[in-house]
Amino acid sequence: MDIIIWMIIAVILVFIWVCAFDTNRFTVSRYEFTDPRIKRPVKAVFISDLHCKMFGYEGTFLVEKIKEISPDLILVGGDLITAHPGAGTDKVIEMLKHLAGFPIVYAFGNHELRLKLYPETYGDTWKEYVKKLSEIGISITENGIYRLEGTGIDIISFSADREYYRRMKKITMDPEYIRKTAGEFSPESFNILLAHNPAYFESYVSYGADLTLSGHVHGGMVRIPGFRSKNSAAAERRMRGVISPSVTLFPEYDAGRFDRDGRTMIISRGLGTHTLPIRFLNPGELIVLDLKPPV
């Protein structure tokens, strides 16, 4: 019996150690896309789900890594902040100031949406946050299209309504809803859709975006070996996330690359945590996209 107790204690200690380790680090994942509509090479960095997590003072380590990569564009997939009564946004603003020299397109996630929808709970936090983002020079396209001039690349920013973030329930998303909300894209450009919630990948495919960038799921918090569907990239079928924010066990779309009907979705594991500060075999993730014309 003593051996069993000590084994349980050892397992718990290992879990705590790995969580502490993974919660305070991030890895860099790279993806390359080639398309004849892209006019010149573009390197983009995609960050999502920071949730006010600072890697070093004012995000020094994250900022330095991004500057080392030297992207042409920074794409933000939402939830840089955490909507919690009394929680501020100053840390995120200070970090973003260090990145103000890069073009930044910021699409909002469910936490930004929560600040906006419930001023009775969060006061003027939303208005102040948006004001400070604008002062930094960040392109805020809550719903709209940002054209990266001279590249043949359009960024479609899509912020879904609150009903598409319900827990334990997934409703149907009509592709026409995306079109009416975010706008009509040009088929002559390579289109990147920033859509925070990856659960609606089939709708994003039907909408017609070439590449969708999502987050929200935090990689499933805990990642373990598990079978993946044929839609996931072969190299990423070995690990699977355990739970999603909507309280779904083993969500199909948790992290990595997924392909369907010639279109792709990349899901970031995110960088921070909220509510439950757990990351097990699941460090944060910074994504680099190399977008190139054919050789």
MIDREN-525617 format. One line per field, with one value per residue (C-alpha): residue in one letter; x, y, z. Coordinates in Angstrom, 3 decimals. Layout:
residues N
residu	(a;...)
u	(X;...)
v	(Y;...)
w	(Z;...)
END
This chain:
residues 295
residu	(m;d;i;i;i;w;m;i;i;a;v;i;l;v;f;i;w;v;c;a;f;d;t;n;r;f;t;v;s;r;y;e;f;t;d;p;r;i;k;r;p;v;k;a;v;f;i;s;d;l;h;c;k;m;f;g;y;e;g;t;f;l;v;e;k;i;k;e;i;s;p;d;l;i;l;v;g;g;d;l;i;t;a;h;p;g;a;g;t;d;k;v;i;e;m;l;k;h;l;a;g;f;p;i;v;y;a;f;g;n;h;e;l;r;l;k;l;y;p;e;t;y;g;d;t;w;k;e;y;v;k;k;l;s;e;i;g;i;s;i;t;e;n;g;i;y;r;l;e;g;t;g;i;d;i;i;s;f;s;a;d;r;e;y;y;r;r;m;k;k;i;t;m;d;p;e;y;i;r;k;t;a;g;e;f;s;p;e;s;f;n;i;l;l;a;h;n;p;a;y;f;e;s;y;v;s;y;g;a;d;l;t;l;s;g;h;v;h;g;g;m;v;r;i;p;g;f;r;s;k;n;s;a;a;a;e;r;r;m;r;g;v;i;s;p;s;v;t;l;f;p;e;y;d;a;g;r;f;d;r;d;g;r;t;m;i;i;s;r;g;l;g;t;h;t;l;p;i;r;f;l;n;p;g;e;l;i;v;l;d;l;k;p;p;v)
u	(0.000;2.847;4.344;1.042;0.749;4.303;3.652;0.552;2.505;5.282;2.791;1.194;4.590;5.617;2.317;2.812;6.427;5.586;2.668;4.906;7.516;5.124;3.133;6.227;7.713;6.747;7.932;8.052;6.178;6.700;4.424;5.046;2.431;2.983;0.347;0.479;-1.650;1.075;3.218;6.230;7.436;5.818;6.773;4.005;3.912;0.641;-0.044;-3.195;-4.560;-1.879;-4.308;-2.015;0.809;4.146;7.253;9.714;9.206;6.650;6.881;10.610;11.286;8.310;9.071;12.731;11.809;9.407;12.033;14.554;12.153;11.713;8.270;6.670;3.376;2.016;-1.406;-3.317;-6.005;-7.732;-7.752;-4.592;-6.385;-8.542;-12.018;-12.118;-13.676;-10.917;-8.280;-6.410;-4.986;-1.915;0.559;-0.631;-0.563;3.006;4.097;2.427;4.179;7.467;6.074;4.609;7.196;5.550;2.229;-0.241;-3.714;-5.719;-8.894;-10.888;-11.652;-14.347;-12.591;-12.403;-16.026;-16.986;-15.451;-17.426;-20.782;-20.893;-19.878;-21.987;-19.401;-16.194;-16.882;-14.889;-12.191;-13.193;-13.283;-9.941;-8.362;-9.481;-8.346;-4.861;-4.574;-5.430;-2.827;-0.180;-1.136;-2.613;-5.051;-8.257;-10.481;-13.086;-14.912;-13.435;-10.677;-7.120;-5.228;-1.479;-0.619;1.668;1.595;-1.609;-2.584;-5.816;-6.443;-10.094;-10.858;-13.921;-15.381;-18.258;-21.161;-21.274;-23.663;-20.870;-18.918;-21.539;-20.265;-21.267;-23.220;-22.184;-24.653;-24.560;-22.667;-23.941;-21.062;-23.325;-23.199;-19.407;-19.778;-22.309;-20.289;-16.700;-17.218;-16.744;-13.171;-11.487;-10.752;-7.847;-5.993;-4.627;-7.030;-6.202;-9.168;-8.577;-11.328;-10.779;-12.897;-11.695;-14.818;-16.424;-13.736;-16.294;-18.046;-14.743;-14.036;-17.479;-16.900;-13.871;-10.850;-7.583;-6.009;-7.766;-5.845;-7.493;-6.746;-9.181;-8.663;-5.232;-4.134;-6.618;-4.753;-3.410;-1.992;-1.655;-1.015;-4.173;-5.610;-6.386;-8.621;-7.354;-7.947;-5.068;-1.480;0.299;3.049;0.433;-1.668;0.484;-0.815;-4.316;-5.796;-8.008;-10.557;-11.786;-13.120;-16.612;-16.081;-15.777;-13.536;-10.922;-11.948;-11.242;-9.771;-7.297;-3.885;-1.770;-2.681;-5.944;-6.805;-10.165;-11.159;-7.899;-8.109;-6.141;-6.627;-3.733;-4.657;-2.285;-1.906;-1.893;0.546;-1.221;-3.870;-6.894;-9.095;-7.150;-3.409;-2.728;-0.488;0.737;2.945;1.554;3.869;2.744;3.183;4.329;3.548;5.584;4.044;6.190;3.940;5.604;4.866;5.839;9.501)
v	(0.000;2.383;1.809;2.689;5.880;6.922;6.156;8.368;11.151;10.800;11.020;14.131;15.776;15.007;16.433;19.630;19.993;19.488;21.930;24.558;23.990;24.046;27.007;29.194;28.422;28.464;26.789;28.069;26.203;26.976;26.447;27.246;28.006;28.565;30.087;31.765;34.679;35.655;38.294;38.342;36.388;37.420;36.190;36.463;35.687;34.465;34.815;33.879;33.359;35.235;35.929;38.581;36.045;37.857;35.895;38.125;41.773;43.320;40.145;40.589;36.993;36.847;40.294;39.405;36.162;37.982;40.617;37.860;36.303;39.771;39.234;41.430;41.172;40.155;38.511;38.324;35.683;37.020;36.651;38.602;39.700;37.881;39.195;39.115;41.794;44.017;42.608;45.221;45.297;47.449;44.544;43.617;47.232;47.699;44.526;45.574;48.944;47.081;45.577;48.795;48.894;45.924;45.995;44.276;43.008;42.180;40.084;39.650;36.492;35.669;37.490;40.768;40.212;39.738;43.106;44.745;43.107;43.544;47.107;46.716;44.157;45.486;49.222;51.235;48.567;47.813;51.435;52.175;49.047;49.795;53.404;52.357;49.794;52.506;54.842;52.164;51.989;48.490;47.722;46.769;44.909;43.317;42.351;43.368;42.837;44.152;44.239;43.809;46.026;44.688;41.106;39.599;38.682;39.703;39.225;38.602;39.412;37.619;38.000;35.617;36.444;35.185;32.354;30.593;30.157;28.274;25.572;21.960;23.006;23.713;25.495;25.575;28.423;29.379;30.426;33.256;34.605;34.906;36.657;39.162;39.762;39.910;40.771;39.277;38.352;38.580;35.222;36.943;37.229;34.606;34.922;34.379;34.187;35.070;33.122;32.528;29.396;26.420;24.336;25.759;24.701;23.219;26.610;28.414;25.995;26.609;30.358;29.840;31.205;29.622;29.594;29.900;30.802;29.898;29.385;29.297;25.631;26.088;22.811;20.961;21.956;18.422;16.582;12.814;10.234;9.631;8.802;11.731;11.996;11.932;15.720;16.389;16.512;13.168;14.580;15.845;12.692;11.416;13.825;14.958;17.577;16.358;19.145;22.310;25.562;24.406;21.424;18.929;15.944;15.210;18.025;17.178;20.609;21.276;22.222;21.988;21.731;20.462;20.173;19.852;20.277;21.989;24.496;24.630;25.606;26.189;26.142;27.724;26.111;29.675;31.258;31.738;30.232;31.404;29.994;26.712;27.412;23.984;23.013;19.423;18.233;21.367;24.404;27.717;28.242;31.012;30.319;31.527;31.480;31.683;32.755;32.493;32.687;29.664;29.474)
w	(0.000;0.839;-2.603;-4.293;-2.241;-3.112;-6.797;-6.740;-5.052;-7.641;-10.527;-9.025;-8.536;-12.120;-13.406;-11.398;-12.560;-16.241;-15.968;-14.381;-17.100;-20.055;-18.754;-18.747;-22.144;-25.800;-28.974;-32.557;-35.303;-38.991;-41.968;-45.626;-48.263;-51.978;-54.239;-57.674;-56.401;-53.922;-55.627;-53.310;-50.255;-46.971;-43.529;-40.925;-37.217;-35.721;-31.997;-30.124;-26.611;-24.721;-21.855;-20.353;-19.948;-19.889;-20.855;-19.034;-18.081;-20.478;-22.557;-23.241;-24.310;-26.687;-28.117;-28.676;-30.432;-32.751;-33.536;-34.203;-36.716;-38.283;-39.837;-42.467;-40.600;-37.195;-37.073;-33.797;-33.442;-30.339;-26.554;-25.869;-22.715;-20.160;-19.425;-15.650;-13.426;-12.134;-14.490;-16.479;-19.993;-19.328;-19.531;-23.007;-24.161;-22.935;-24.705;-27.956;-27.813;-28.242;-31.474;-32.852;-35.640;-37.343;-39.211;-36.862;-37.704;-34.584;-34.800;-31.602;-29.640;-27.115;-24.253;-26.178;-27.169;-23.522;-22.586;-25.355;-24.610;-20.837;-19.857;-16.708;-15.560;-17.101;-17.121;-19.675;-20.064;-23.647;-24.801;-23.164;-24.610;-28.157;-27.782;-26.657;-29.466;-31.968;-30.468;-30.936;-34.606;-34.688;-37.477;-35.689;-38.081;-35.818;-38.979;-42.281;-44.813;-44.549;-47.843;-47.622;-50.561;-53.268;-51.986;-53.361;-49.781;-48.028;-44.306;-43.412;-39.792;-38.447;-34.962;-34.358;-32.035;-28.453;-29.343;-31.239;-28.003;-25.989;-23.677;-24.279;-27.375;-30.942;-33.183;-36.967;-38.611;-42.050;-44.372;-45.510;-41.955;-42.256;-45.597;-44.244;-41.067;-42.329;-45.988;-49.428;-50.270;-53.665;-55.310;-57.058;-53.737;-51.367;-48.456;-44.788;-42.425;-38.766;-36.980;-33.276;-32.813;-34.903;-34.242;-37.397;-39.856;-42.260;-42.413;-43.027;-45.879;-47.379;-47.035;-49.249;-47.372;-48.481;-45.015;-41.655;-38.493;-35.190;-31.517;-28.573;-27.583;-25.949;-27.503;-25.329;-22.125;-21.627;-24.639;-24.784;-27.528;-29.489;-32.899;-35.191;-38.251;-41.821;-41.968;-39.578;-40.773;-40.461;-38.230;-35.771;-35.421;-32.573;-29.909;-29.055;-26.728;-23.914;-23.374;-25.121;-23.607;-24.587;-22.255;-25.097;-24.517;-27.186;-29.572;-33.189;-33.883;-31.097;-32.531;-35.667;-39.318;-40.799;-44.493;-46.182;-49.840;-50.745;-47.900;-44.664;-41.039;-38.639;-34.949;-32.461;-29.040;-27.750;-25.326;-22.012;-19.761;-17.803;-15.033;-14.843;-15.377;-16.849;-19.755;-19.760;-22.644;-24.237;-24.194;-25.640;-29.355;-31.666;-35.329;-38.310;-41.793;-44.918;-47.793;-51.192;-54.921;-57.028;-57.933)
END
